[in-house]
Amino acid sequence: MKIIVDTCIWSLALRRNSVKDNPYVEELRNLIEEFRVQFIGSIRQELLSGIKSKKQFETLKLHLQAFVDIELEYKDYELAAEYCNAARKKGIQGSNIDFLICAISSRRKMPILTTDKDFTNFQSVFPVSLHVPRR
């Protein structure tokens, strides 16, 4: 089964001072080795945004090119908007990218690997499948 890996996991894994033996980072490594990682253009943009050094930007951009983006359809965006509206109606906030990740996950039956607690909150409003590190 393919897994969508959220920005927070990539960021954790890419930090120089990342905590060793982090189960989420280890799970990302395993998923990459198993060719199970699914990538979204919005996550690519988030990862590349805010990098001050041109050299670091180019290096990261080159490394991320190994991952092909899922092709999105208009139905993904429509479902993301539905999820956003449903969550806000219940007083639950989230980013447009998070709702898009949920929509892609739901439509394609792919769980999300994340440490972002917003996704747990979304589960009370619409179906979100989260992937838990196997360790």
C-alpha positions as CSV (number, residue, x, y, z in Angstrom):
1,M,0.0,0.0,0.0
2,K,1.2,3.5,-0.9
3,I,1.6,6.1,1.9
4,I,1.4,9.9,1.6
5,V,4.2,11.4,3.7
6,D,3.3,14.8,5.2
7,T,5.7,17.8,5.2
8,C,6.4,17.5,8.9
9,I,7.9,14.1,8.5
10,W,10.1,15.1,5.6
11,S,11.2,18.2,7.6
12,L,12.0,16.0,10.6
13,A,14.0,13.6,8.4
14,L,15.9,16.4,6.6
15,R,17.0,18.3,9.7
16,R,20.7,18.0,10.5
17,N,20.0,17.7,14.2
18,S,17.1,15.3,13.8
19,V,16.6,13.0,16.7
20,K,18.2,9.6,16.1
21,D,16.0,6.6,16.4
22,N,12.9,8.6,15.7
23,P,10.2,6.1,14.7
24,Y,8.7,8.5,12.1
25,V,12.0,9.1,10.4
26,E,12.8,5.4,10.4
27,E,9.4,4.7,8.9
28,L,10.0,7.2,6.2
29,R,13.3,5.4,5.4
30,N,11.6,2.1,5.3
31,L,8.8,3.4,3.0
32,I,11.4,4.9,0.6
33,E,13.2,1.6,0.5
34,E,9.9,-0.2,-0.2
35,F,8.9,2.3,-2.9
36,R,5.8,3.1,-1.0
37,V,6.1,6.9,-0.6
38,Q,3.6,9.0,-2.5
39,F,4.5,12.6,-3.1
40,I,2.3,15.7,-3.7
41,G,3.4,18.9,-5.4
42,S,2.0,21.0,-2.5
43,I,4.3,19.1,-0.1
44,R,7.2,19.7,-2.5
45,Q,6.5,23.4,-2.4
46,E,6.2,23.5,1.4
47,L,9.6,21.7,1.7
48,L,11.4,24.0,-0.7
49,S,9.8,27.2,0.7
50,G,11.8,29.3,3.1
51,I,15.2,27.9,2.3
52,K,17.6,30.8,2.5
53,S,20.7,29.3,0.8
54,K,20.4,28.8,-2.9
55,K,22.9,25.9,-2.7
56,Q,20.7,24.1,-0.1
57,F,17.6,24.9,-2.2
58,E,19.1,23.3,-5.3
59,T,20.4,20.3,-3.4
60,L,17.1,19.6,-1.8
61,K,15.2,20.2,-5.1
62,L,17.5,17.7,-6.8
63,H,17.0,15.1,-4.1
64,L,13.2,15.5,-4.2
65,Q,13.1,15.0,-8.0
66,A,13.5,11.3,-7.2
67,F,9.8,11.4,-6.1
68,V,7.1,11.8,-8.8
69,D,4.1,13.8,-7.8
70,I,0.6,12.3,-7.8
71,E,-1.4,13.7,-10.7
72,L,-4.3,15.6,-9.2
73,E,-7.8,15.8,-10.6
74,Y,-10.5,18.4,-10.2
75,K,-12.3,15.9,-7.9
76,D,-9.4,16.2,-5.4
77,Y,-9.8,19.9,-5.1
78,E,-13.6,19.7,-4.8
79,L,-13.4,17.1,-2.1
80,A,-10.7,19.2,-0.3
81,A,-13.1,22.1,-0.3
82,E,-15.9,19.9,1.0
83,Y,-13.7,18.7,3.8
84,C,-12.6,22.3,4.6
85,N,-16.3,23.4,4.8
86,A,-17.3,20.5,6.9
87,A,-14.4,21.0,9.4
88,R,-15.0,24.7,9.7
89,K,-18.7,24.1,10.3
90,K,-17.6,22.1,13.4
91,G,-15.1,24.7,14.4
92,I,-12.0,22.7,13.3
93,Q,-9.4,24.7,11.5
94,G,-6.8,23.4,9.0
95,S,-4.8,24.6,6.0
96,N,-5.9,24.2,2.5
97,I,-2.9,21.9,1.8
98,D,-3.9,19.7,4.7
99,F,-7.5,19.3,3.4
100,L,-6.1,18.6,-0.1
101,I,-3.8,15.8,1.4
102,C,-6.9,14.4,3.2
103,A,-8.9,14.4,-0.1
104,I,-6.1,12.7,-2.0
105,S,-5.7,10.2,0.8
106,S,-9.5,9.4,0.9
107,R,-10.0,9.2,-2.9
108,R,-7.0,7.0,-3.5
109,K,-7.2,4.9,-0.3
110,M,-3.7,5.9,0.9
111,P,-3.0,6.5,4.5
112,I,-1.0,9.6,5.7
113,L,2.2,9.5,7.7
114,T,2.2,12.6,9.9
115,T,2.8,13.9,13.4
116,D,0.4,16.9,12.8
117,K,-2.4,16.6,15.3
118,D,-4.8,18.4,13.0
119,F,-5.2,15.2,11.0
120,T,-6.4,13.4,14.2
121,N,-9.0,16.3,14.7
122,F,-10.1,15.9,11.1
123,Q,-11.0,12.2,11.8
124,S,-14.0,13.4,13.8
125,V,-15.4,15.1,10.7
126,F,-14.5,13.0,7.7
127,P,-12.6,9.8,6.9
128,V,-8.9,10.1,7.3
129,S,-6.6,7.1,7.5
130,L,-3.3,7.6,9.3
131,H,-0.3,5.4,9.0
132,V,1.5,4.6,12.2
133,P,5.2,3.7,12.3
134,R,5.6,-0.1,12.5
135,R,8.1,0.0,15.2
